[in-house]
């Protein structure tokens, strides 16, 4: 069993899961899940994410950086 990715932890905490995030941002769940491999893509939606949640720009950037580090 694999552990959740760094981005998945962020998504679960702020949105309750990739499906909810996809719905909130007008994306597909598959698009959200692809961010595990290419976390920089999440930054395109930075303002939408901060508008929908109570997280800050730095929260999002830190999640992206943590995933990049985890990816190696």
PQR file with spaces between the fields and no chain letter, atoms N, CA, C, O and H, PARSE charges and radii, in Angstrom:
ATOM       1  N    UNK     1       0.847   -1.182    0.000 -0.4000 1.5000
ATOM       2  CA   UNK     1       0.000    0.000    0.000 -0.0000 2.0000
ATOM       3  C    UNK     1       0.886    1.237    0.000  0.5500 1.7000
ATOM       4  O    UNK     1       1.829    1.324    0.787 -0.5500 1.4000
ATOM       5  N    UNK     2       0.601    2.175   -0.856 -0.4000 1.5000
ATOM       6  CA   UNK     2       1.401    3.384   -0.931 -0.0000 2.0000
ATOM       7  C    UNK     2       0.771    4.483   -0.088  0.5500 1.7000
ATOM       8  O    UNK     2      -0.441    4.511    0.123 -0.5500 1.4000
ATOM       9  H    UNK     2      -0.165    2.104   -1.496  0.4000 1.0000
ATOM      10  N    UNK     3       1.616    5.382    0.385 -0.4000 1.5000
ATOM      11  CA   UNK     3       1.097    6.501    1.166 -0.0000 2.0000
ATOM      12  C    UNK     3       0.569    7.582    0.227  0.5500 1.7000
ATOM      13  O    UNK     3       0.896    7.617   -0.959 -0.5500 1.4000
ATOM      14  H    UNK     3       2.601    5.360    0.214  0.4000 1.0000
ATOM      15  N    UNK     4      -0.245    8.449    0.783 -0.4000 1.5000
ATOM      16  CA   UNK     4      -0.786    9.533   -0.019 -0.0000 2.0000
ATOM      17  C    UNK     4       0.325   10.488   -0.419  0.5500 1.7000
ATOM      18  O    UNK     4       1.274   10.698    0.336 -0.5500 1.4000
ATOM      19  H    UNK     4      -0.511    8.420    1.747  0.4000 1.0000
ATOM      20  N    UNK     5       0.205   11.060   -1.596 -0.4000 1.5000
ATOM      21  CA   UNK     5       1.189   12.038   -2.048 -0.0000 2.0000
ATOM      22  C    UNK     5       1.046   13.323   -1.237  0.5500 1.7000
ATOM      23  O    UNK     5       0.036   13.544   -0.568 -0.5500 1.4000
ATOM      24  H    UNK     5      -0.566   10.889   -2.209  0.4000 1.0000
ATOM      25  N    UNK     6       2.056   14.147   -1.307 -0.4000 1.5000
ATOM      26  CA   UNK     6       2.017   15.429   -0.609 -0.0000 2.0000
ATOM      27  C    UNK     6       0.852   16.281   -1.120  0.5500 1.7000
ATOM      28  O    UNK     6       0.160   16.922   -0.329 -0.5500 1.4000
ATOM      29  H    UNK     6       2.876   13.967   -1.850  0.4000 1.0000
ATOM      30  N    UNK     7       0.635   16.290   -2.429 -0.4000 1.5000
ATOM      31  CA   UNK     7      -0.487   17.061   -2.976 -0.0000 2.0000
ATOM      32  C    UNK     7      -1.818   16.476   -2.544  0.5500 1.7000
ATOM      33  O    UNK     7      -2.760   17.219   -2.268 -0.5500 1.4000
ATOM      34  H    UNK     7       1.197   15.769   -3.072  0.4000 1.0000
ATOM      35  N    UNK     8      -1.907   15.168   -2.484 -0.4000 1.5000
ATOM      36  CA   UNK     8      -3.157   14.536   -2.074 -0.0000 2.0000
ATOM      37  C    UNK     8      -3.513   14.913   -0.641  0.5500 1.7000
ATOM      38  O    UNK     8      -4.685   15.105   -0.318 -0.5500 1.4000
ATOM      39  H    UNK     8      -1.141   14.565   -2.708  0.4000 1.0000
ATOM      40  N    UNK     9      -2.498   15.018    0.219 -0.4000 1.5000
ATOM      41  CA   UNK     9      -2.741   15.452    1.593 -0.0000 2.0000
ATOM      42  C    UNK     9      -3.333   16.855    1.606  0.5500 1.7000
ATOM      43  O    UNK     9      -4.285   17.129    2.336 -0.5500 1.4000
ATOM      44  H    UNK     9      -1.546   14.861   -0.043  0.4000 1.0000
ATOM      45  N    UNK    10      -2.768   17.734    0.799 -0.4000 1.5000
ATOM      46  CA   UNK    10      -3.258   19.109    0.688 -0.0000 2.0000
ATOM      47  C    UNK    10      -4.695   19.129    0.154  0.5500 1.7000
ATOM      48  O    UNK    10      -5.566   19.803    0.704 -0.5500 1.4000
ATOM      49  H    UNK    10      -1.995   17.511    0.205  0.4000 1.0000
ATOM      50  N    UNK    11      -4.922   18.378   -0.922 -0.4000 1.5000
ATOM      51  CA   UNK    11      -6.239   18.335   -1.559 -0.0000 2.0000
ATOM      52  C    UNK    11      -7.285   17.770   -0.606  0.5500 1.7000
ATOM      53  O    UNK    11      -8.382   18.317   -0.493 -0.5500 1.4000
ATOM      54  H    UNK    11      -4.214   17.830   -1.368  0.4000 1.0000
ATOM      55  N    UNK    12      -6.954   16.686    0.075 -0.4000 1.5000
ATOM      56  CA   UNK    12      -7.896   16.088    1.029 -0.0000 2.0000
ATOM      57  C    UNK    12      -8.219   17.059    2.161  0.5500 1.7000
ATOM      58  O    UNK    12      -9.373   17.170    2.576 -0.5500 1.4000
ATOM      59  H    UNK    12      -6.063   16.242   -0.017  0.4000 1.0000
ATOM      60  N    UNK    13      -7.210   17.758    2.657 -0.4000 1.5000
ATOM      61  CA   UNK    13      -7.413   18.686    3.769 -0.0000 2.0000
ATOM      62  C    UNK    13      -8.284   19.879    3.374  0.5500 1.7000
ATOM      63  O    UNK    13      -9.185   20.269    4.117 -0.5500 1.4000
ATOM      64  H    UNK    13      -6.273   17.668    2.320  0.4000 1.0000
ATOM      65  N    UNK    14      -8.013   20.451    2.211 -0.4000 1.5000
ATOM      66  CA   UNK    14      -8.698   21.685    1.816 -0.0000 2.0000
ATOM      67  C    UNK    14      -9.970   21.479    0.999  0.5500 1.7000
ATOM      68  O    UNK    14     -10.840   22.350    0.971 -0.5500 1.4000
ATOM      69  H    UNK    14      -7.282   20.135    1.608  0.4000 1.0000
ATOM      70  N    UNK    15     -10.079   20.331    0.336 -0.4000 1.5000
ATOM      71  CA   UNK    15     -11.239   20.092   -0.524 -0.0000 2.0000
ATOM      72  C    UNK    15     -12.024   18.836   -0.171  0.5500 1.7000
ATOM      73  O    UNK    15     -13.175   18.692   -0.583 -0.5500 1.4000
ATOM      74  H    UNK    15      -9.373   19.624    0.358  0.4000 1.0000
ATOM      75  N    UNK    16     -11.425   17.936    0.576 -0.4000 1.5000
ATOM      76  CA   UNK    16     -12.099   16.680    0.901 -0.0000 2.0000
ATOM      77  C    UNK    16     -11.867   15.600   -0.128  0.5500 1.7000
ATOM      78  O    UNK    16     -12.459   14.525   -0.030 -0.5500 1.4000
ATOM      79  H    UNK    16     -10.489   18.052    0.910  0.4000 1.0000
ATOM      80  N    UNK    17     -11.028   15.851   -1.105 -0.4000 1.5000
ATOM      81  CA   UNK    17     -10.692   14.857   -2.114 -0.0000 2.0000
ATOM      82  C    UNK    17     -10.594   15.455   -3.497  0.5500 1.7000
ATOM      83  O    UNK    17     -11.057   16.572   -3.730 -0.5500 1.4000
ATOM      84  H    UNK    17     -10.547   16.724   -1.184  0.4000 1.0000
ATOM      85  N    UNK    18      -9.984   14.707   -4.434 -0.4000 1.5000
ATOM      86  CA   UNK    18      -9.800   15.220   -5.785 -0.0000 2.0000
ATOM      87  C    UNK    18     -11.110   15.472   -6.539  0.5500 1.7000
ATOM      88  O    UNK    18     -11.183   16.377   -7.370 -0.5500 1.4000
ATOM      89  H    UNK    18      -9.608   13.800   -4.245  0.4000 1.0000
ATOM      90  N    UNK    19     -12.127   14.686   -6.255 -0.4000 1.5000
ATOM      91  CA   UNK    19     -13.419   14.896   -6.914 -0.0000 2.0000
ATOM      92  C    UNK    19     -14.036   16.236   -6.551  0.5500 1.7000
ATOM      93  O    UNK    19     -14.545   16.952   -7.413 -0.5500 1.4000
ATOM      94  H    UNK    19     -12.068   13.951   -5.580  0.4000 1.0000
ATOM      95  N    UNK    20     -13.985   16.566   -5.268 -0.4000 1.5000
ATOM      96  CA   UNK    20     -14.510   17.849   -4.817 -0.0000 2.0000
ATOM      97  C    UNK    20     -13.697   19.016   -5.379  0.5500 1.7000
ATOM      98  O    UNK    20     -14.248   20.048   -5.762 -0.5500 1.4000
ATOM      99  H    UNK    20     -13.571   15.985   -4.568  0.4000 1.0000
ATOM     100  N    UNK    21     -12.376   18.831   -5.422 -0.4000 1.5000
ATOM     101  CA   UNK    21     -11.525   19.886   -5.967 -0.0000 2.0000
ATOM     102  C    UNK    21     -11.817   20.087   -7.451  0.5500 1.7000
ATOM     103  O    UNK    21     -11.913   21.219   -7.926 -0.5500 1.4000
ATOM     104  H    UNK    21     -11.929   17.992   -5.111  0.4000 1.0000
ATOM     105  N    UNK    22     -11.955   18.988   -8.171 -0.4000 1.5000
ATOM     106  CA   UNK    22     -12.252   19.073   -9.601 -0.0000 2.0000
ATOM     107  C    UNK    22     -13.549   19.840   -9.835  0.5500 1.7000
ATOM     108  O    UNK    22     -13.622   20.704  -10.709 -0.5500 1.4000
ATOM     109  H    UNK    22     -11.877   18.069   -7.785  0.4000 1.0000
ATOM     110  N    UNK    23     -14.557   19.521   -9.057 -0.4000 1.5000
ATOM     111  CA   UNK    23     -15.848   20.197   -9.195 -0.0000 2.0000
ATOM     112  C    UNK    23     -15.718   21.690   -8.882  0.5500 1.7000
ATOM     113  O    UNK    23     -16.273   22.524   -9.597 -0.5500 1.4000
ATOM     114  H    UNK    23     -14.499   18.819   -8.347  0.4000 1.0000
ATOM     115  N    UNK    24     -14.990   22.025   -7.822 -0.4000 1.5000
ATOM     116  CA   UNK    24     -14.827   23.428   -7.418 -0.0000 2.0000
ATOM     117  C    UNK    24     -14.069   24.251   -8.448  0.5500 1.7000
ATOM     118  O    UNK    24     -14.330   25.443   -8.611 -0.5500 1.4000
ATOM     119  H    UNK    24     -14.539   21.347   -7.242  0.4000 1.0000
ATOM     120  N    UNK    25     -13.117   23.607   -9.153 -0.4000 1.5000
ATOM     121  CA   UNK    25     -12.295   24.330  -10.124 -0.0000 2.0000
ATOM     122  C    UNK    25     -12.762   24.149  -11.563  0.5500 1.7000
ATOM     123  O    UNK    25     -12.207   24.762  -12.474 -0.5500 1.4000
ATOM     124  H    UNK    25     -12.905   22.639   -9.021  0.4000 1.0000
ATOM     125  N    UNK    26     -13.775   23.316  -11.777 -0.4000 1.5000
ATOM     126  CA   UNK    26     -14.267   23.078  -13.136 -0.0000 2.0000
ATOM     127  C    UNK    26     -13.327   22.213  -13.962  0.5500 1.7000
ATOM     128  O    UNK    26     -13.193   22.406  -15.170 -0.5500 1.4000
ATOM     129  H    UNK    26     -14.226   22.818  -11.036  0.4000 1.0000
ATOM     130  N    UNK    27     -12.675   21.255  -13.301 -0.4000 1.5000
ATOM     131  CA   UNK    27     -11.746   20.355  -13.969 -0.0000 2.0000
ATOM     132  C    UNK    27     -12.225   18.917  -13.831  0.5500 1.7000
ATOM     133  O    UNK    27     -13.231   18.654  -13.173 -0.5500 1.4000
ATOM     134  H    UNK    27     -12.785   21.098  -12.319  0.4000 1.0000
ATOM     135  N    UNK    28     -11.509   17.993  -14.448 -0.4000 1.5000
ATOM     136  CA   UNK    28     -11.804   16.576  -14.262 -0.0000 2.0000
ATOM     137  C    UNK    28     -10.962   16.040  -13.106  0.5500 1.7000
ATOM     138  O    UNK    28      -9.911   16.591  -12.778 -0.5500 1.4000
ATOM     139  H    UNK    28     -10.692   18.207  -14.983  0.4000 1.0000
ATOM     140  N    UNK    29     -11.433   14.976  -12.506 -0.4000 1.5000
ATOM     141  CA   UNK    29     -10.673   14.329  -11.440 -0.0000 2.0000
ATOM     142  C    UNK    29      -9.347   13.813  -11.979  0.5500 1.7000
ATOM     143  O    UNK    29      -8.333   13.855  -11.283 -0.5500 1.4000
ATOM     144  H    UNK    29     -12.287   14.528  -12.772  0.4000 1.0000
ATOM     145  N    UNK    30      -9.350   13.329  -13.206 -0.4000 1.5000
ATOM     146  CA   UNK    30      -8.107   12.838  -13.816 -0.0000 2.0000
ATOM     147  C    UNK    30      -7.072   13.953  -13.927  0.5500 1.7000
ATOM     148  O    UNK    30      -5.882   13.716  -13.717 -0.5500 1.4000
ATOM     149  H    UNK    30     -10.174   13.295  -13.771  0.4000 1.0000
ATOM     150  N    UNK    31      -7.511   15.157  -14.252 -0.4000 1.5000
ATOM     151  CA   UNK    31      -6.582   16.290  -14.341 -0.0000 2.0000
ATOM     152  C    UNK    31      -5.945   16.570  -12.992  0.5500 1.7000
ATOM     153  O    UNK    31      -4.742   16.820  -12.907 -0.5500 1.4000
ATOM     154  H    UNK    31      -8.477   15.349  -14.423  0.4000 1.0000
ATOM     155  N    UNK    32      -6.744   16.529  -11.943 -0.4000 1.5000
ATOM     156  CA   UNK    32      -6.236   16.769  -10.588 -0.0000 2.0000
ATOM     157  C    UNK    32      -5.219   15.692  -10.216  0.5500 1.7000
ATOM     158  O    UNK    32      -4.168   16.002   -9.656 -0.5500 1.4000
ATOM     159  H    UNK    32      -7.721   16.325  -12.012  0.4000 1.0000
ATOM     160  N    UNK    33      -5.518   14.447  -10.519 -0.4000 1.5000
ATOM     161  CA   UNK    33      -4.624   13.343  -10.164 -0.0000 2.0000
ATOM     162  C    UNK    33      -3.305   13.405  -10.926  0.5500 1.7000
ATOM     163  O    UNK    33      -2.288   12.925  -10.425 -0.5500 1.4000
ATOM     164  H    UNK    33      -6.372   14.195  -10.974  0.4000 1.0000
ATOM     165  N    UNK    34      -3.297   13.981  -12.117 -0.4000 1.5000
ATOM     166  CA   UNK    34      -2.053   14.126  -12.885 -0.0000 2.0000
ATOM     167  C    UNK    34      -1.072   15.082  -12.212  0.5500 1.7000
ATOM     168  O    UNK    34       0.126   15.043  -12.493 -0.5500 1.4000
ATOM     169  H    UNK    34      -4.123   14.371  -12.524  0.4000 1.0000
ATOM     170  N    UNK    35      -1.569   15.930  -11.336 -0.4000 1.5000
ATOM     171  CA   UNK    35      -0.698   16.881  -10.653 -0.0000 2.0000
ATOM     172  C    UNK    35       0.313   16.183   -9.764  0.5500 1.7000
ATOM     173  O    UNK    35       1.342   16.776   -9.440 -0.5500 1.4000
ATOM     174  H    UNK    35      -2.543   15.962  -11.108  0.4000 1.0000
ATOM     175  N    UNK    36       0.062   14.940   -9.354 -0.4000 1.5000
ATOM     176  CA   UNK    36       1.054   14.201   -8.567 -0.0000 2.0000
ATOM     177  C    UNK    36       2.357   14.069   -9.350  0.5500 1.7000
ATOM     178  O    UNK    36       3.443   14.170   -8.778 -0.5500 1.4000
ATOM     179  H    UNK    36      -0.773   14.458   -9.617  0.4000 1.0000
ATOM     180  N    UNK    37       2.250   13.844  -10.650 -0.4000 1.5000
ATOM     181  CA   UNK    37       3.435   13.667  -11.487 -0.0000 2.0000
ATOM     182  C    UNK    37       4.039   14.994  -11.910  0.5500 1.7000
ATOM     183  O    UNK    37       5.258   15.105  -12.044 -0.5500 1.4000
ATOM     184  H    UNK    37       1.368   13.761  -11.115  0.4000 1.0000
ATOM     185  N    UNK    38       3.204   15.998  -12.122 -0.4000 1.5000
ATOM     186  CA   UNK    38       3.660   17.319  -12.567 -0.0000 2.0000
ATOM     187  C    UNK    38       2.990   18.376  -11.693  0.5500 1.7000
ATOM     188  O    UNK    38       2.044   19.031  -12.130 -0.5500 1.4000
ATOM     189  H    UNK    38       2.214   15.908  -12.014  0.4000 1.0000
ATOM     190  N    UNK    39       3.468   18.545  -10.475 -0.4000 1.5000
ATOM     191  CA   UNK    39       2.784   19.423   -9.525 -0.0000 2.0000
ATOM     192  C    UNK    39       2.737   20.898   -9.937  0.5500 1.7000
ATOM     193  O    UNK    39       1.872   21.643   -9.475 -0.5500 1.4000
ATOM     194  H    UNK    39       4.237   18.013  -10.120  0.4000 1.0000
ATOM     195  N    UNK    40       3.659   21.319  -10.797 -0.4000 1.5000
ATOM     196  CA   UNK    40       3.671   22.720  -11.231 -0.0000 2.0000
ATOM     197  C    UNK    40       2.374   23.114  -11.939  0.5500 1.7000
ATOM     198  O    UNK    40       2.006   24.288  -11.963 -0.5500 1.4000
ATOM     199  H    UNK    40       4.362   20.715  -11.172  0.4000 1.0000
ATOM     200  N    UNK    41       1.687   22.133  -12.513 -0.4000 1.5000
ATOM     201  CA   UNK    41       0.425   22.418  -13.215 -0.0000 2.0000
ATOM     202  C    UNK    41      -0.631   22.983  -12.275  0.5500 1.7000
ATOM     203  O    UNK    41      -1.530   23.706  -12.706 -0.5500 1.4000
ATOM     204  H    UNK    41       1.985   21.179  -12.494  0.4000 1.0000
ATOM     205  N    UNK    42      -0.525   22.658  -11.003 -0.4000 1.5000
ATOM     206  CA   UNK    42      -1.478   23.149  -10.005 -0.0000 2.0000
ATOM     207  C    UNK    42      -1.399   24.670   -9.869  0.5500 1.7000
ATOM     208  O    UNK    42      -2.393   25.318   -9.544 -0.5500 1.4000
ATOM     209  H    UNK    42       0.205   22.071  -10.653  0.4000 1.0000
ATOM     210  N    UNK    43      -0.233   25.231  -10.115 -0.4000 1.5000
ATOM     211  CA   UNK    43      -0.043   26.673   -9.942 -0.0000 2.0000
ATOM     212  C    UNK    43      -0.888   27.497  -10.909  0.5500 1.7000
ATOM     213  O    UNK    43      -1.168   28.666  -10.645 -0.5500 1.4000
ATOM     214  H    UNK    43       0.575   24.704  -10.380  0.4000 1.0000
ATOM     215  N    UNK    44      -1.290   26.903  -12.014 -0.4000 1.5000
ATOM     216  CA   UNK    44      -2.161   27.598  -12.960 -0.0000 2.0000
ATOM     217  C    UNK    44      -3.486   27.995  -12.300  0.5500 1.7000
ATOM     218  O    UNK    44      -4.124   28.963  -12.713 -0.5500 1.4000
ATOM     219  H    UNK    44      -1.062   25.953  -12.229  0.4000 1.0000
ATOM     220  N    UNK    45      -3.890   27.252  -11.287 -0.4000 1.5000
ATOM     221  CA   UNK    45      -5.164   27.462  -10.604 -0.0000 2.0000
ATOM     222  C    UNK    45      -4.977   28.088   -9.224  0.5500 1.7000
ATOM     223  O    UNK    45      -5.881   28.038   -8.389 -0.5500 1.4000
ATOM     224  H    UNK    45      -3.372   26.465  -10.952  0.4000 1.0000
ATOM     225  N    UNK    46      -3.828   28.665   -8.988 -0.4000 1.5000
ATOM     226  CA   UNK    46      -3.473   29.207   -7.682 -0.0000 2.0000
ATOM     227  C    UNK    46      -4.515   30.175   -7.134  0.5500 1.7000
ATOM     228  O    UNK    46      -4.946   30.030   -5.990 -0.5500 1.4000
ATOM     229  H    UNK    46      -3.094   28.706   -9.666  0.4000 1.0000
ATOM     230  N    UNK    47      -4.919   31.140   -7.915 -0.4000 1.5000
ATOM     231  CA   UNK    47      -5.893   32.130   -7.424 -0.0000 2.0000
ATOM     232  C    UNK    47      -7.257   31.510   -7.171  0.5500 1.7000
ATOM     233  O    UNK    47      -7.933   31.870   -6.207 -0.5500 1.4000
ATOM     234  H    UNK    47      -4.569   31.257   -8.845  0.4000 1.0000
ATOM     235  N    UNK    48      -7.668   30.583   -8.027 -0.4000 1.5000
ATOM     236  CA   UNK    48      -8.940   29.900   -7.800 -0.0000 2.0000
ATOM     237  C    UNK    48      -8.894   29.088   -6.503  0.5500 1.7000
ATOM     238  O    UNK    48      -9.855   29.079   -5.735 -0.5500 1.4000
ATOM     239  H    UNK    48      -7.119   30.291   -8.810  0.4000 1.0000
ATOM     240  N    UNK    49      -7.782   28.416   -6.271 -0.4000 1.5000
ATOM     241  CA   UNK    49      -7.646   27.588   -5.075 -0.0000 2.0000
ATOM     242  C    UNK    49      -7.718   28.453   -3.825  0.5500 1.7000
ATOM     243  O    UNK    49      -8.413   28.108   -2.869 -0.5500 1.4000
ATOM     244  H    UNK    49      -7.001   28.424   -6.896  0.4000 1.0000
ATOM     245  N    UNK    50      -7.008   29.570   -3.826 -0.4000 1.5000
ATOM     246  CA   UNK    50      -7.026   30.434   -2.644 -0.0000 2.0000
ATOM     247  C    UNK    50      -8.377   31.123   -2.472  0.5500 1.7000
ATOM     248  O    UNK    50      -8.766   31.436   -1.346 -0.5500 1.4000
ATOM     249  H    UNK    50      -6.444   29.851   -4.603  0.4000 1.0000
ATOM     250  N    UNK    51      -9.090   31.362   -3.554 -0.4000 1.5000
ATOM     251  CA   UNK    51     -10.426   31.952   -3.450 -0.0000 2.0000
ATOM     252  C    UNK    51     -11.439   30.974   -2.850  0.5500 1.7000
ATOM     253  O    UNK    51     -12.300   31.365   -2.063 -0.5500 1.4000
ATOM     254  H    UNK    51      -8.773   31.108   -4.468  0.4000 1.0000
ATOM     255  N    UNK    52     -11.326   29.699   -3.232 -0.4000 1.5000
ATOM     256  CA   UNK    52     -12.291   28.684   -2.806 -0.0000 2.0000
ATOM     257  C    UNK    52     -12.008   28.188   -1.382  0.5500 1.7000
ATOM     258  O    UNK    52     -12.933   27.829   -0.654 -0.5500 1.4000
ATOM     259  H    UNK    52     -10.626   29.381   -3.871  0.4000 1.0000
ATOM     260  N    UNK    53     -10.744   28.170   -0.992 -0.4000 1.5000
ATOM     261  CA   UNK    53     -10.361   27.655    0.321 -0.0000 2.0000
ATOM     262  C    UNK    53      -9.860   28.791    1.208  0.5500 1.7000
ATOM     263  O    UNK    53      -9.799   29.946    0.789 -0.5500 1.4000
ATOM     264  H    UNK    53      -9.992   28.462   -1.583  0.4000 1.0000
ATOM     265  N    UNK    54      -9.513   28.445    2.415 -0.4000 1.5000
ATOM     266  CA   UNK    54      -8.936   29.433    3.329 -0.0000 2.0000
ATOM     267  C    UNK    54      -7.414   29.368    3.331  0.5500 1.7000
ATOM     268  O    UNK    54      -6.772   29.947    4.207 -0.5500 1.4000
ATOM     269  H    UNK    54      -9.563   27.507    2.755  0.4000 1.0000
ATOM     270  N    UNK    55      -6.830   28.671    2.361 -0.4000 1.5000
ATOM     271  CA   UNK    55      -5.381   28.555    2.324 -0.0000 2.0000
ATOM     272  C    UNK    55      -4.762   29.783    1.659  0.5500 1.7000
ATOM     273  O    UNK    55      -5.428   30.530    0.942 -0.5500 1.4000
ATOM     274  H    UNK    55      -7.352   28.201    1.649  0.4000 1.0000
ATOM     275  N    UNK    56      -3.483   29.965    1.914 -0.4000 1.5000
ATOM     276  CA   UNK    56      -2.758   31.101    1.349 -0.0000 2.0000
ATOM     277  C    UNK    56      -1.998   30.662    0.103  0.5500 1.7000
ATOM     278  O    UNK    56      -1.890   29.473   -0.197 -0.5500 1.4000
ATOM     279  H    UNK    56      -2.942   29.358    2.495  0.4000 1.0000
ATOM     280  N    UNK    57      -1.485   31.637   -0.602 -0.4000 1.5000
ATOM     281  CA   UNK    57      -0.644   31.356   -1.763 -0.0000 2.0000
ATOM     282  C    UNK    57       0.547   30.499   -1.328  0.5500 1.7000
ATOM     283  O    UNK    57       0.915   29.546   -2.015 -0.5500 1.4000
ATOM     284  H    UNK    57      -1.573   32.603   -0.359  0.4000 1.0000
ATOM     285  N    UNK    58       1.140   30.838   -0.196 -0.4000 1.5000
ATOM     286  CA   UNK    58       2.287   30.066    0.296 -0.0000 2.0000
ATOM     287  C    UNK    58       1.921   28.625    0.618  0.5500 1.7000
ATOM     288  O    UNK    58       2.739   27.728    0.414 -0.5500 1.4000
ATOM     289  H    UNK    58       0.841   31.612    0.362  0.4000 1.0000
ATOM     290  N    UNK    59       0.718   28.384    1.113 -0.4000 1.5000
ATOM     291  CA   UNK    59       0.272   27.010    1.383 -0.0000 2.0000
ATOM     292  C    UNK    59       0.302   26.178    0.101  0.5500 1.7000
ATOM     293  O    UNK    59       0.766   25.038    0.095 -0.5500 1.4000
ATOM     294  H    UNK    59       0.054   29.113    1.279  0.4000 1.0000
ATOM     295  N    UNK    60      -0.198   26.766   -0.977 -0.4000 1.5000
ATOM     296  CA   UNK    60      -0.245   26.060   -2.258 -0.0000 2.0000
ATOM     297  C    UNK    60       1.169   25.835   -2.782  0.5500 1.7000
ATOM     298  O    UNK    60       1.508   24.733   -3.211 -0.5500 1.4000
ATOM     299  H    UNK    60      -0.575   27.692   -0.972  0.4000 1.0000
ATOM     300  N    UNK    61       1.983   26.869   -2.748 -0.4000 1.5000
ATOM     301  CA   UNK    61       3.355   26.764   -3.246 -0.0000 2.0000
ATOM     302  C    UNK    61       4.133   25.721   -2.443  0.5500 1.7000
ATOM     303  O    UNK    61       4.887   24.936   -3.018 -0.5500 1.4000
ATOM     304  H    UNK    61       1.707   27.765   -2.400  0.4000 1.0000
ATOM     305  N    UNK    62       3.960   25.705   -1.138 -0.4000 1.5000
ATOM     306  CA   UNK    62       4.647   24.719   -0.301 -0.0000 2.0000
ATOM     307  C    UNK    62       4.205   23.306   -0.636  0.5500 1.7000
ATOM     308  O    UNK    62       5.028   22.391   -0.645 -0.5500 1.4000
ATOM     309  H    UNK    62       3.348   26.343   -0.670  0.4000 1.0000
ATOM     310  N    UNK    63       2.923   23.107   -0.913 -0.4000 1.5000
ATOM     311  CA   UNK    63       2.434   21.771   -1.293 -0.0000 2.0000
ATOM     312  C    UNK    63       3.048   21.329   -2.625  0.5500 1.7000
ATOM     313  O    UNK    63       3.440   20.173   -2.783 -0.5500 1.4000
ATOM     314  H    UNK    63       2.254   23.850   -0.906  0.4000 1.0000
ATOM     315  N    UNK    64       3.127   22.250   -3.567 -0.4000 1.5000
ATOM     316  CA   UNK    64       3.731   21.945   -4.865 -0.0000 2.0000
ATOM     317  C    UNK    64       5.214   21.603   -4.689  0.5500 1.7000
ATOM     318  O    UNK    64       5.696   20.624   -5.258 -0.5500 1.4000
ATOM     319  H    UNK    64       2.809   23.189   -3.438  0.4000 1.0000
ATOM     320  N    UNK    65       5.926   22.399   -3.910 -0.4000 1.5000
ATOM     321  CA   UNK    65       7.353   22.156   -3.671 -0.0000 2.0000
ATOM     322  C    UNK    65       7.577   20.823   -2.953  0.5500 1.7000
ATOM     323  O    UNK    65       8.520   20.102   -3.279 -0.5500 1.4000
ATOM     324  H    UNK    65       5.534   23.194   -3.447  0.4000 1.0000
ATOM     325  N    UNK    66       6.729   20.489   -1.987 -0.4000 1.5000
ATOM     326  CA   UNK    66       6.843   19.218   -1.273 -0.0000 2.0000
ATOM     327  C    UNK    66       6.639   18.046   -2.228  0.5500 1.7000
ATOM     328  O    UNK    66       7.335   17.036   -2.124 -0.5500 1.4000
ATOM     329  H    UNK    66       5.962   21.074   -1.722  0.4000 1.0000
ATOM     330  N    UNK    67       5.692   18.172   -3.157 -0.4000 1.5000
ATOM     331  CA   UNK    67       5.451   17.096   -4.123 -0.0000 2.0000
ATOM     332  C    UNK    67       6.617   16.969   -5.086  0.5500 1.7000
ATOM     333  O    UNK    67       7.025   15.859   -5.426 -0.5500 1.4000
ATOM     334  H    UNK    67       5.127   18.992   -3.241  0.4000 1.0000
ATOM     335  N    UNK    68       7.157   18.097   -5.529 -0.4000 1.5000
ATOM     336  CA   UNK    68       8.323   18.055   -6.414 -0.0000 2.0000
ATOM     337  C    UNK    68       9.484   17.346   -5.731  0.5500 1.7000
ATOM     338  O    UNK    68      10.173   16.537   -6.353 -0.5500 1.4000
ATOM     339  H    UNK    68       6.825   18.999   -5.253  0.4000 1.0000
ATOM     340  N    UNK    69       9.702   17.646   -4.461 -0.4000 1.5000
ATOM     341  CA   UNK    69      10.777   17.013   -3.699 -0.0000 2.0000
ATOM     342  C    UNK    69      10.517   15.513   -3.547  0.5500 1.7000
ATOM     343  O    UNK    69      11.431   14.699   -3.681 -0.5500 1.4000
ATOM     344  H    UNK    69       9.143   18.303   -3.956  0.4000 1.0000
ATOM     345  N    UNK    70       9.257   15.158   -3.267 -0.4000 1.5000
ATOM     346  CA   UNK    70       8.902   13.737   -3.120 -0.0000 2.0000
ATOM     347  C    UNK    70       9.091   12.977   -4.430  0.5500 1.7000
ATOM     348  O    UNK    70       9.451   11.799   -4.431 -0.5500 1.4000
ATOM     349  H    UNK    70       8.515   15.819   -3.158  0.4000 1.0000
ATOM     350  N    UNK    71       8.845   13.666   -5.543 -0.4000 1.5000
ATOM     351  CA   UNK    71       9.009   13.024   -6.856 -0.0000 2.0000
ATOM     352  C    UNK    71      10.478   12.778   -7.193  0.5500 1.7000
ATOM     353  O    UNK    71      10.807   11.923   -8.015 -0.5500 1.4000
ATOM     354  H    UNK    71       8.553   14.623   -5.541  0.4000 1.0000
ATOM     355  N    UNK    72      11.340   13.534   -6.552 -0.4000 1.5000
ATOM     356  CA   UNK    72      12.779   13.363   -6.796 -0.0000 2.0000
ATOM     357  C    UNK    72      13.239   14.216   -7.864  0.5500 1.7000
ATOM     358  O    UNK    72      14.423   14.200   -8.201 -0.5500 1.4000
ATOM     359  H    UNK    72      11.073   14.229   -5.884  0.4000 1.0000
